[in-house]
Every structure is written in structure tokens, then in C-alpha cells.
Amino acid sequence: MSAKIYRPAKTAMQSGKARTDHWVLEFDPEIPRKIDPMMGYTSSKDMRQQVHLNFDSREEAVAYAERNGIAYRIAQPKETKRKRVAYADNFRYSRRQPWTH
């Protein structure tokens, strides 16, 4: 039994950073998924794939995994680099890219 500890990224459907300040412990699949021959559904008998545990910090998630004997790996989050630009830069005379319509 192994797990992945990570901090979720913000969704592409929103500009805010809601639900990105916590850490998630998610179990790795132990049994591969099977395809139902009649309907084509994919299913699995591994119930741990449905469990997602939320923690306030990475240390809490690591402590939980060690306390319960769960092998884990940590996926470090990538911090976003915001480039501040002004709207007026679109109309600047010394613009590097040509203005196209």
C-alpha cells in the first residue's frame, strides 16, 4: 500500500486559489482497472482509490502516513510566477511585437 501526498493546483475554470492551501493524501491503485465487455465501463475493486484525505500541512500528512505504516511519496507543488503587466503596454510605441488585428 503506497500513497501520494501533494498540494492540489488551482483549476483552470477559476482565477482564484480556493482549495489549494491544503495537502491531500491519495492512495495509489493496487489492482488495475477492468473494462466491462458488455457496456464498456471501467471498474475497479480497489476501494482505496476513492479515499482522499485532506490535511492542513504537509507535516500532518507525513505523520499520518508514518503512523499507519503507509509508504508515501511527496509531490512538491510548483509555485506560479506572476508577471505583472499594464494594459497600457499593449499600446506602447516601443512594442516588440507588431500590432495585428
Distance bins in CASP14 RR format, pairs under 12 A and 6 or more apart:
PFRMAT RR
TARGET T0000
AUTHOR 0000-0000-0000
RMODE 2
METHOD distances of the structure
MODEL  1
1 25 0 0 0 0 0 1 0 0 0 0 0
1 27 1 0 0 1 0 0 0 0 0 0 0
1 28 0 0 0 0 1 0 0 0 0 0 0
1 29 0 0 0 0 0 1 0 0 0 0 0
1 30 1 0 0 1 0 0 0 0 0 0 0
1 31 0 0 0 0 0 1 0 0 0 0 0
1 46 0 0 0 0 0 1 0 0 0 0 0
1 47 0 0 0 0 0 1 0 0 0 0 0
1 48 1 0 0 1 0 0 0 0 0 0 0
1 49 0 0 0 0 0 1 0 0 0 0 0
1 51 0 0 0 0 0 1 0 0 0 0 0
1 65 0 0 0 0 1 0 0 0 0 0 0
1 68 0 0 0 0 1 0 0 0 0 0 0
1 69 0 0 0 0 1 0 0 0 0 0 0
1 70 1 0 1 0 0 0 0 0 0 0 0
1 71 1 0 0 1 0 0 0 0 0 0 0
1 72 0 0 0 0 1 0 0 0 0 0 0
2 25 0 0 0 0 0 1 0 0 0 0 0
2 26 0 0 0 0 0 1 0 0 0 0 0
2 27 1 0 0 1 0 0 0 0 0 0 0
2 28 1 0 1 0 0 0 0 0 0 0 0
2 29 0 0 0 0 1 0 0 0 0 0 0
2 30 0 0 0 0 1 0 0 0 0 0 0
2 48 0 0 0 0 0 1 0 0 0 0 0
2 65 0 0 0 0 1 0 0 0 0 0 0
2 69 0 0 0 0 0 1 0 0 0 0 0
2 70 1 0 0 1 0 0 0 0 0 0 0
2 71 1 0 1 0 0 0 0 0 0 0 0
2 72 1 0 0 1 0 0 0 0 0 0 0
2 73 1 0 0 1 0 0 0 0 0 0 0
2 74 0 0 0 0 0 1 0 0 0 0 0
3 23 0 0 0 0 0 1 0 0 0 0 0
3 24 0 0 0 0 1 0 0 0 0 0 0
3 25 1 0 1 0 0 0 0 0 0 0 0
3 26 1 0 0 1 0 0 0 0 0 0 0
3 27 1 0 1 0 0 0 0 0 0 0 0
3 28 1 0 0 1 0 0 0 0 0 0 0
3 29 0 0 0 0 0 1 0 0 0 0 0
3 30 0 0 0 0 0 1 0 0 0 0 0
3 48 0 0 0 0 1 0 0 0 0 0 0
3 49 0 0 0 0 0 1 0 0 0 0 0
3 51 0 0 0 0 1 0 0 0 0 0 0
3 52 0 0 0 0 0 1 0 0 0 0 0
3 53 0 0 0 0 1 0 0 0 0 0 0
3 55 0 0 0 0 0 1 0 0 0 0 0
3 61 0 0 0 0 1 0 0 0 0 0 0
3 62 0 0 0 0 0 1 0 0 0 0 0
3 64 0 0 0 0 1 0 0 0 0 0 0
3 65 1 0 0 1 0 0 0 0 0 0 0
3 66 0 0 0 0 0 1 0 0 0 0 0
3 68 0 0 0 0 1 0 0 0 0 0 0
3 69 0 0 0 0 1 0 0 0 0 0 0
3 70 1 0 1 0 0 0 0 0 0 0 0
3 71 1 0 0 1 0 0 0 0 0 0 0
3 72 1 0 1 0 0 0 0 0 0 0 0
3 73 1 0 0 1 0 0 0 0 0 0 0
3 74 0 0 0 0 1 0 0 0 0 0 0
3 75 0 0 0 0 0 1 0 0 0 0 0
4 23 0 0 0 0 0 1 0 0 0 0 0
4 24 0 0 0 0 1 0 0 0 0 0 0
4 25 1 0 0 1 0 0 0 0 0 0 0
4 26 1 0 1 0 0 0 0 0 0 0 0
4 27 1 0 0 1 0 0 0 0 0 0 0
4 28 1 0 0 1 0 0 0 0 0 0 0
4 29 0 0 0 0 0 1 0 0 0 0 0
4 48 0 0 0 0 0 1 0 0 0 0 0
4 49 0 0 0 0 0 1 0 0 0 0 0
4 52 0 0 0 0 0 1 0 0 0 0 0
4 53 0 0 0 0 0 1 0 0 0 0 0
4 61 0 0 0 0 0 1 0 0 0 0 0
4 65 0 0 0 0 0 1 0 0 0 0 0
4 70 0 0 0 0 0 1 0 0 0 0 0
4 71 0 0 0 0 0 1 0 0 0 0 0
4 72 1 0 0 1 0 0 0 0 0 0 0
4 73 1 0 1 0 0 0 0 0 0 0 0
4 74 1 0 0 1 0 0 0 0 0 0 0
4 75 1 0 0 1 0 0 0 0 0 0 0
4 76 0 0 0 0 0 1 0 0 0 0 0
5 22 0 0 0 0 0 1 0 0 0 0 0
5 23 1 0 0 1 0 0 0 0 0 0 0
5 24 1 0 0 1 0 0 0 0 0 0 0
5 25 1 0 1 0 0 0 0 0 0 0 0
5 26 1 0 0 1 0 0 0 0 0 0 0
5 27 0 0 0 0 0 1 0 0 0 0 0
5 28 0 0 0 0 0 1 0 0 0 0 0
5 52 0 0 0 0 0 1 0 0 0 0 0
5 53 0 0 0 0 1 0 0 0 0 0 0
5 54 0 0 0 0 0 1 0 0 0 0 0
5 55 0 0 0 0 1 0 0 0 0 0 0
5 57 0 0 0 0 0 1 0 0 0 0 0
5 58 1 0 0 1 0 0 0 0 0 0 0
5 59 0 0 0 0 0 1 0 0 0 0 0
5 60 0 0 0 0 1 0 0 0 0 0 0
5 61 1 0 1 0 0 0 0 0 0 0 0
5 62 1 0 0 1 0 0 0 0 0 0 0
5 63 0 0 0 0 0 1 0 0 0 0 0
5 64 0 0 0 0 1 0 0 0 0 0 0
5 65 1 0 0 1 0 0 0 0 0 0 0
5 66 0 0 0 0 0 1 0 0 0 0 0
5 70 0 0 0 0 1 0 0 0 0 0 0
5 71 0 0 0 0 0 1 0 0 0 0 0
5 72 1 0 1 0 0 0 0 0 0 0 0
5 73 1 0 0 1 0 0 0 0 0 0 0
5 74 1 0 1 0 0 0 0 0 0 0 0
5 75 1 0 0 1 0 0 0 0 0 0 0
5 76 0 0 0 0 1 0 0 0 0 0 0
5 77 0 0 0 0 0 1 0 0 0 0 0
6 20 0 0 0 0 0 1 0 0 0 0 0
6 22 0 0 0 0 0 1 0 0 0 0 0
6 23 1 0 0 1 0 0 0 0 0 0 0
6 24 1 0 1 0 0 0 0 0 0 0 0
6 25 0 0 0 0 1 0 0 0 0 0 0
6 26 1 0 0 1 0 0 0 0 0 0 0
6 52 0 0 0 0 0 1 0 0 0 0 0
6 53 0 0 0 0 0 1 0 0 0 0 0
6 54 0 0 0 0 0 1 0 0 0 0 0
6 55 0 0 0 0 0 1 0 0 0 0 0
6 58 0 0 0 0 1 0 0 0 0 0 0
6 61 0 0 0 0 1 0 0 0 0 0 0
6 62 0 0 0 0 0 1 0 0 0 0 0
6 72 0 0 0 0 0 1 0 0 0 0 0
6 73 0 0 0 0 1 0 0 0 0 0 0
6 74 1 0 0 1 0 0 0 0 0 0 0
6 75 1 1 0 0 0 0 0 0 0 0 0
6 76 0 0 0 0 1 0 0 0 0 0 0
6 77 1 0 0 1 0 0 0 0 0 0 0
6 78 0 0 0 0 0 1 0 0 0 0 0
7 17 0 0 0 0 0 1 0 0 0 0 0
7 19 0 0 0 0 0 1 0 0 0 0 0
7 20 1 0 0 1 0 0 0 0 0 0 0
7 21 1 0 0 1 0 0 0 0 0 0 0
7 22 1 0 0 1 0 0 0 0 0 0 0
7 23 1 0 1 0 0 0 0 0 0 0 0
7 24 1 0 0 1 0 0 0 0 0 0 0
7 25 0 0 0 0 0 1 0 0 0 0 0
7 26 0 0 0 0 0 1 0 0 0 0 0
7 54 0 0 0 0 0 1 0 0 0 0 0
7 55 0 0 0 0 1 0 0 0 0 0 0
7 56 0 0 0 0 0 1 0 0 0 0 0
7 57 0 0 0 0 1 0 0 0 0 0 0
7 58 1 0 0 1 0 0 0 0 0 0 0
7 61 0 0 0 0 1 0 0 0 0 0 0
7 74 0 0 0 0 1 0 0 0 0 0 0
7 75 0 0 0 0 1 0 0 0 0 0 0
7 76 0 0 0 0 1 0 0 0 0 0 0
7 77 1 0 1 0 0 0 0 0 0 0 0
7 78 0 0 0 0 1 0 0 0 0 0 0
7 79 0 0 0 0 0 1 0 0 0 0 0
8 17 0 0 0 0 0 1 0 0 0 0 0
8 18 0 0 0 0 0 1 0 0 0 0 0
8 19 1 0 0 1 0 0 0 0 0 0 0
8 20 1 0 1 0 0 0 0 0 0 0 0
8 21 0 0 0 0 1 0 0 0 0 0 0
8 22 1 0 0 1 0 0 0 0 0 0 0
8 23 0 0 0 0 1 0 0 0 0 0 0
8 24 1 0 1 0 0 0 0 0 0 0 0
8 25 0 0 0 0 0 1 0 0 0 0 0
8 26 0 0 0 0 1 0 0 0 0 0 0
8 52 0 0 0 0 1 0 0 0 0 0 0
8 54 0 0 0 0 1 0 0 0 0 0 0
8 55 0 0 0 0 0 1 0 0 0 0 0
8 75 0 0 0 0 0 1 0 0 0 0 0
8 77 0 0 0 0 1 0 0 0 0 0 0
8 78 0 0 0 0 0 1 0 0 0 0 0
9 16 0 0 0 0 0 1 0 0 0 0 0
9 17 0 0 0 0 1 0 0 0 0 0 0
9 18 0 0 0 0 0 1 0 0 0 0 0
9 19 0 0 0 0 1 0 0 0 0 0 0
9 20 1 0 0 1 0 0 0 0 0 0 0
9 21 0 0 0 0 0 1 0 0 0 0 0
9 24 0 0 0 0 0 1 0 0 0 0 0
9 75 0 0 0 0 0 1 0 0 0 0 0
9 76 0 0 0 0 0 1 0 0 0 0 0
9 77 1 0 0 1 0 0 0 0 0 0 0
9 78 1 0 0 1 0 0 0 0 0 0 0
9 79 0 0 0 0 0 1 0 0 0 0 0
9 80 0 0 0 0 1 0 0 0 0 0 0
10 16 1 0 0 1 0 0 0 0 0 0 0
10 17 1 0 1 0 0 0 0 0 0 0 0
10 18 1 0 0 1 0 0 0 0 0 0 0
10 19 1 0 0 1 0 0 0 0 0 0 0
10 20 1 0 1 0 0 0 0 0 0 0 0
10 21 0 0 0 0 0 1 0 0 0 0 0
10 77 0 0 0 0 0 1 0 0 0 0 0
10 78 0 0 0 0 0 1 0 0 0 0 0
10 79 0 0 0 0 0 1 0 0 0 0 0
10 80 0 0 0 0 1 0 0 0 0 0 0
11 17 0 0 0 0 1 0 0 0 0 0 0
11 18 0 0 0 0 1 0 0 0 0 0 0
11 19 0 0 0 0 1 0 0 0 0 0 0
11 20 0 0 0 0 1 0 0 0 0 0 0
14 20 0 0 0 0 0 1 0 0 0 0 0
15 80 0 0 0 0 0 1 0 0 0 0 0
15 82 0 0 0 0 0 1 0 0 0 0 0
16 80 0 0 0 0 0 1 0 0 0 0 0
17 77 0 0 0 0 0 1 0 0 0 0 0
17 79 0 0 0 0 0 1 0 0 0 0 0
17 80 0 0 0 0 1 0 0 0 0 0 0
17 82 0 0 0 0 0 1 0 0 0 0 0
19 52 0 0 0 0 0 1 0 0 0 0 0
19 54 0 0 0 0 1 0 0 0 0 0 0
20 54 0 0 0 0 0 1 0 0 0 0 0
20 77 0 0 0 0 1 0 0 0 0 0 0
20 78 0 0 0 0 0 1 0 0 0 0 0
20 79 0 0 0 0 0 1 0 0 0 0 0
20 80 0 0 0 0 0 1 0 0 0 0 0
21 54 0 0 0 0 0 1 0 0 0 0 0
21 55 0 0 0 0 0 1 0 0 0 0 0
21 56 0 0 0 0 1 0 0 0 0 0 0
21 57 0 0 0 0 1 0 0 0 0 0 0
21 58 0 0 0 0 0 1 0 0 0 0 0
21 77 0 0 0 0 0 1 0 0 0 0 0
22 52 0 0 0 0 0 1 0 0 0 0 0
22 53 0 0 0 0 0 1 0 0 0 0 0
22 54 1 0 1 0 0 0 0 0 0 0 0
22 55 1 0 0 1 0 0 0 0 0 0 0
22 56 1 0 0 1 0 0 0 0 0 0 0
22 57 0 0 0 0 1 0 0 0 0 0 0
22 58 0 0 0 0 1 0 0 0 0 0 0
22 60 0 0 0 0 1 0 0 0 0 0 0
22 61 0 0 0 0 1 0 0 0 0 0 0
22 77 0 0 0 0 0 1 0 0 0 0 0
23 52 0 0 0 0 0 1 0 0 0 0 0
23 53 0 0 0 0 1 0 0 0 0 0 0
23 54 1 0 0 1 0 0 0 0 0 0 0
23 55 1 0 1 0 0 0 0 0 0 0 0
23 56 1 0 0 1 0 0 0 0 0 0 0
23 57 1 0 0 1 0 0 0 0 0 0 0
23 58 1 0 1 0 0 0 0 0 0 0 0
23 59 0 0 0 0 1 0 0 0 0 0 0
23 60 1 0 0 1 0 0 0 0 0 0 0
23 61 1 0 1 0 0 0 0 0 0 0 0
23 62 0 0 0 0 1 0 0 0 0 0 0
23 63 0 0 0 0 0 1 0 0 0 0 0
23 64 0 0 0 0 0 1 0 0 0 0 0
23 65 0 0 0 0 0 1 0 0 0 0 0
23 72 0 0 0 0 0 1 0 0 0 0 0
23 74 0 0 0 0 1 0 0 0 0 0 0
23 75 0 0 0 0 1 0 0 0 0 0 0
23 76 0 0 0 0 0 1 0 0 0 0 0
23 77 0 0 0 0 1 0 0 0 0 0 0
24 51 0 0 0 0 0 1 0 0 0 0 0
24 52 1 0 1 0 0 0 0 0 0 0 0
24 53 1 0 0 1 0 0 0 0 0 0 0
24 54 1 0 1 0 0 0 0 0 0 0 0
24 55 1 0 0 1 0 0 0 0 0 0 0
24 56 0 0 0 0 0 1 0 0 0 0 0
24 57 0 0 0 0 0 1 0 0 0 0 0
24 58 0 0 0 0 0 1 0 0 0 0 0
24 60 0 0 0 0 0 1 0 0 0 0 0
24 61 1 0 0 1 0 0 0 0 0 0 0
24 64 0 0 0 0 0 1 0 0 0 0 0
24 65 0 0 0 0 0 1 0 0 0 0 0
24 72 0 0 0 0 0 1 0 0 0 0 0
24 74 0 0 0 0 0 1 0 0 0 0 0
24 75 0 0 0 0 1 0 0 0 0 0 0
24 77 0 0 0 0 0 1 0 0 0 0 0
25 48 0 0 0 0 0 1 0 0 0 0 0
25 51 0 0 0 0 1 0 0 0 0 0 0
25 52 1 0 0 1 0 0 0 0 0 0 0
25 53 1 0 1 0 0 0 0 0 0 0 0
25 54 0 0 0 0 1 0 0 0 0 0 0
25 55 1 0 0 1 0 0 0 0 0 0 0
25 57 0 0 0 0 0 1 0 0 0 0 0
25 58 0 0 0 0 0 1 0 0 0 0 0
25 60 0 0 0 0 1 0 0 0 0 0 0
25 61 1 0 1 0 0 0 0 0 0 0 0
25 62 0 0 0 0 1 0 0 0 0 0 0
25 63 0 0 0 0 0 1 0 0 0 0 0
25 64 1 0 0 1 0 0 0 0 0 0 0
25 65 1 0 0 1 0 0 0 0 0 0 0
25 66 0 0 0 0 0 1 0 0 0 0 0
25 67 0 0 0 0 0 1 0 0 0 0 0
25 68 0 0 0 0 1 0 0 0 0 0 0
25 70 1 0 0 1 0 0 0 0 0 0 0
25 71 0 0 0 0 0 1 0 0 0 0 0
25 72 1 0 0 1 0 0 0 0 0 0 0
25 73 0 0 0 0 0 1 0 0 0 0 0
25 74 0 0 0 0 0 1 0 0 0 0 0
25 75 0 0 0 0 0 1 0 0 0 0 0
26 48 0 0 0 0 1 0 0 0 0 0 0
26 49 0 0 0 0 1 0 0 0 0 0 0
26 50 0 0 0 0 1 0 0 0 0 0 0
26 51 1 0 0 1 0 0 0 0 0 0 0
26 52 1 0 1 0 0 0 0 0 0 0 0
26 53 1 0 0 1 0 0 0 0 0 0 0
26 54 0 0 0 0 0 1 0 0 0 0 0
26 55 0 0 0 0 0 1 0 0 0 0 0
26 61 0 0 0 0 0 1 0 0 0 0 0
26 65 0 0 0 0 0 1 0 0 0 0 0
26 70 0 0 0 0 0 1 0 0 0 0 0
26 72 0 0 0 0 1 0 0 0 0 0 0
26 73 0 0 0 0 0 1 0 0 0 0 0
26 74 0 0 0 0 0 1 0 0 0 0 0
26 75 0 0 0 0 1 0 0 0 0 0 0
27 44 0 0 0 0 0 1 0 0 0 0 0
27 46 0 0 0 0 1 0 0 0 0 0 0
27 47 0 0 0 0 1 0 0 0 0 0 0
27 48 1 1 0 0 0 0 0 0 0 0 0
27 49 1 0 0 1 0 0 0 0 0 0 0
27 50 0 0 0 0 1 0 0 0 0 0 0
27 51 1 0 1 0 0 0 0 0 0 0 0
27 52 0 0 0 0 1 0 0 0 0 0 0
27 53 0 0 0 0 1 0 0 0 0 0 0
27 65 0 0 0 0 0 1 0 0 0 0 0
27 68 0 0 0 0 0 1 0 0 0 0 0
27 70 0 0 0 0 1 0 0 0 0 0 0
27 71 0 0 0 0 0 1 0 0 0 0 0
27 72 0 0 0 0 1 0 0 0 0 0 0
27 73 0 0 0 0 0 1 0 0 0 0 0
28 46 0 0 0 0 1 0 0 0 0 0 0
28 48 0 0 0 0 1 0 0 0 0 0 0
28 49 0 0 0 0 1 0 0 0 0 0 0
28 51 0 0 0 0 0 1 0 0 0 0 0
28 70 0 0 0 0 0 1 0 0 0 0 0
28 71 0 0 0 0 1 0 0 0 0 0 0
28 72 0 0 0 0 1 0 0 0 0 0 0
28 73 0 0 0 0 1 0 0 0 0 0 0
29 42 0 0 0 0 0 1 0 0 0 0 0
29 44 1 0 0 1 0 0 0 0 0 0 0
29 45 0 0 0 0 0 1 0 0 0 0 0
29 46 1 0 1 0 0 0 0 0 0 0 0
29 47 0 0 0 0 0 1 0 0 0 0 0
29 48 0 0 0 0 1 0 0 0 0 0 0
29 49 1 0 1 0 0 0 0 0 0 0 0
29 50 0 0 0 0 0 1 0 0 0 0 0
29 51 0 0 0 0 0 1 0 0 0 0 0
30 44 0 0 0 0 1 0 0 0 0 0 0
30 45 0 0 0 0 1 0 0 0 0 0 0
30 46 1 0 1 0 0 0 0 0 0 0 0
30 47 0 0 0 0 1 0 0 0 0 0 0
30 48 1 0 0 1 0 0 0 0 0 0 0
30 49 0 0 0 0 1 0 0 0 0 0 0
30 71 0 0 0 0 0 1 0 0 0 0 0
31 43 0 0 0 0 0 1 0 0 0 0 0
31 44 1 0 1 0 0 0 0 0 0 0 0
31 45 1 0 1 0 0 0 0 0 0 0 0
31 46 1 0 1 0 0 0 0 0 0 0 0
31 47 0 0 0 0 1 0 0 0 0 0 0
31 48 0 0 0 0 1 0 0 0 0 0 0
31 49 0 0 0 0 1 0 0 0 0 0 0
32 42 0 0 0 0 1 0 0 0 0 0 0
32 43 0 0 0 0 0 1 0 0 0 0 0
32 44 1 0 0 1 0 0 0 0 0 0 0
32 45 0 0 0 0 0 1 0 0 0 0 0
32 46 0 0 0 0 1 0 0 0 0 0 0
32 49 0 0 0 0 0 1 0 0 0 0 0
33 40 0 0 0 0 0 1 0 0 0 0 0
33 41 0 0 0 0 1 0 0 0 0 0 0
33 42 1 0 1 0 0 0 0 0 0 0 0
33 43 1 0 0 1 0 0 0 0 0 0 0
33 44 1 0 1 0 0 0 0 0 0 0 0
33 45 0 0 0 0 1 0 0 0 0 0 0
33 46 0 0 0 0 1 0 0 0 0 0 0
33 49 0 0 0 0 1 0 0 0 0 0 0
34 40 0 0 0 0 1 0 0 0 0 0 0
34 41 0 0 0 0 1 0 0 0 0 0 0
34 42 1 0 0 1 0 0 0 0 0 0 0
34 43 1 0 1 0 0 0 0 0 0 0 0
34 44 1 0 0 1 0 0 0 0 0 0 0
34 45 0 0 0 0 1 0 0 0 0 0 0
34 46 0 0 0 0 0 1 0 0 0 0 0
35 41 1 0 0 1 0 0 0 0 0 0 0
35 42 1 0 1 0 0 0 0 0 0 0 0
35 43 0 0 0 0 1 0 0 0 0 0 0
35 44 0 0 0 0 0 1 0 0 0 0 0
36 42 1 0 0 1 0 0 0 0 0 0 0
36 43 1 0 0 1 0 0 0 0 0 0 0
36 44 0 0 0 0 0 1 0 0 0 0 0
37 43 0 0 0 0 0 1 0 0 0 0 0
42 49 0 0 0 0 0 1 0 0 0 0 0
43 49 0 0 0 0 0 1 0 0 0 0 0
44 50 0 0 0 0 1 0 0 0 0 0 0
48 70 0 0 0 0 0 1 0 0 0 0 0
51 70 0 0 0 0 0 1 0 0 0 0 0
52 61 0 0 0 0 0 1 0 0 0 0 0
53 60 0 0 0 0 1 0 0 0 0 0 0
53 61 1 0 0 1 0 0 0 0 0 0 0
53 63 0 0 0 0 0 1 0 0 0 0 0
53 64 1 0 0 1 0 0 0 0 0 0 0
53 65 0 0 0 0 1 0 0 0 0 0 0
53 68 0 0 0 0 0 1 0 0 0 0 0
53 70 0 0 0 0 0 1 0 0 0 0 0
53 72 0 0 0 0 0 1 0 0 0 0 0
54 60 0 0 0 0 1 0 0 0 0 0 0
54 61 0 0 0 0 1 0 0 0 0 0 0
54 64 0 0 0 0 0 1 0 0 0 0 0
55 61 1 0 1 0 0 0 0 0 0 0 0
55 62 0 0 0 0 1 0 0 0 0 0 0
55 63 0 0 0 0 1 0 0 0 0 0 0
55 64 1 0 0 1 0 0 0 0 0 0 0
55 65 0 0 0 0 1 0 0 0 0 0 0
55 72 0 0 0 0 0 1 0 0 0 0 0
56 63 0 0 0 0 0 1 0 0 0 0 0
56 64 0 0 0 0 0 1 0 0 0 0 0
57 63 0 0 0 0 1 0 0 0 0 0 0
57 64 0 0 0 0 0 1 0 0 0 0 0
58 64 0 0 0 0 0 1 0 0 0 0 0
58 65 0 0 0 0 0 1 0 0 0 0 0
58 72 0 0 0 0 0 1 0 0 0 0 0
58 74 1 0 0 1 0 0 0 0 0 0 0
58 75 0 0 0 0 0 1 0 0 0 0 0
58 76 0 0 0 0 1 0 0 0 0 0 0
58 77 0 0 0 0 1 0 0 0 0 0 0
59 65 0 0 0 0 0 1 0 0 0 0 0
59 66 0 0 0 0 0 1 0 0 0 0 0
59 74 0 0 0 0 0 1 0 0 0 0 0
60 66 0 0 0 0 0 1 0 0 0 0 0
60 67 0 0 0 0 0 1 0 0 0 0 0
61 67 0 0 0 0 0 1 0 0 0 0 0
61 68 0 0 0 0 0 1 0 0 0 0 0
61 70 0 0 0 0 0 1 0 0 0 0 0
61 72 1 0 0 1 0 0 0 0 0 0 0
61 73 0 0 0 0 0 1 0 0 0 0 0
61 74 0 0 0 0 1 0 0 0 0 0 0
61 75 0 0 0 0 0 1 0 0 0 0 0
62 68 0 0 0 0 0 1 0 0 0 0 0
62 69 0 0 0 0 0 1 0 0 0 0 0
62 70 0 0 0 0 1 0 0 0 0 0 0
62 71 0 0 0 0 0 1 0 0 0 0 0
62 72 1 0 0 1 0 0 0 0 0 0 0
62 73 0 0 0 0 0 1 0 0 0 0 0
62 74 1 0 0 1 0 0 0 0 0 0 0
63 69 0 0 0 0 0 1 0 0 0 0 0
63 70 0 0 0 0 0 1 0 0 0 0 0
63 72 0 0 0 0 0 1 0 0 0 0 0
64 70 1 0 0 1 0 0 0 0 0 0 0
64 72 0 0 0 0 1 0 0 0 0 0 0
65 71 1 0 0 1 0 0 0 0 0 0 0
65 72 1 0 1 0 0 0 0 0 0 0 0
65 73 0 0 0 0 1 0 0 0 0 0 0
65 74 0 0 0 0 1 0 0 0 0 0 0
66 72 0 0 0 0 1 0 0 0 0 0 0
83 89 0 0 0 0 0 1 0 0 0 0 0
85 92 0 0 0 0 0 1 0 0 0 0 0
85 95 0 0 0 0 0 1 0 0 0 0 0
86 92 0 0 0 0 1 0 0 0 0 0 0
88 95 0 0 0 0 0 1 0 0 0 0 0
89 95 1 0 0 1 0 0 0 0 0 0 0
89 96 0 0 0 0 0 1 0 0 0 0 0
89 97 0 0 0 0 0 1 0 0 0 0 0
89 99 0 0 0 0 0 1 0 0 0 0 0
90 96 0 0 0 0 0 1 0 0 0 0 0
90 97 0 0 0 0 1 0 0 0 0 0 0
90 99 0 0 0 0 1 0 0 0 0 0 0
90 100 0 0 0 0 0 1 0 0 0 0 0
91 99 0 0 0 0 1 0 0 0 0 0 0
92 99 0 0 0 0 0 1 0 0 0 0 0
93 99 0 0 0 0 0 1 0 0 0 0 0
END
